[in-house]
């Protein structure tokens, strides 16, 4: 298992170094997304480059879904975040602490990545065990991916959310 992780890390690092940053428009065509991502985060926010969509939770105003795809340089940044977090070596599921819940509960958080011949999914729920070293890596990855999405021009053009979750 460790050997395959090392090989995959080398492959991902090489792909990041070789790929030039495409400063053009992002493509919403799934076949042009070298790195495909399904990322359900928060309550109803979702990125799905398998289907070329971005959904933003507007809280009191429902959701808005628009065509979406990452530019090549954004895909490179995504791959770098995945490699840094050791995403491909994480288990498929991280379980919450038993008998602990939060309200309101955002539900399952999901991250599925397809890159070349590799597909990896990770599912987790709040509240994760903070003594588990994987928890910090998952939280950091979650924040980096959310920030990457929110830094795109497409996201910045969406309406602001009204209200919030307590």
Buried (B, 14 or more C-beta within 10 A) or exposed (E): EEEEEEEBBEBBEEBBEEBEEBEEEBBBEBEBBBBBBBBBBBBBBBBBBEEBBBBBBBBEEEBEEBEBBBBBBBBBBBBBBBBEBBBBBBEEEBEBBEEEEEEEEBEEBBBBBBBEEEEBEBBBBBEBBEEEEBBEBBBEBBEBBBEBBEEBEBBEEBEEBEEEEE
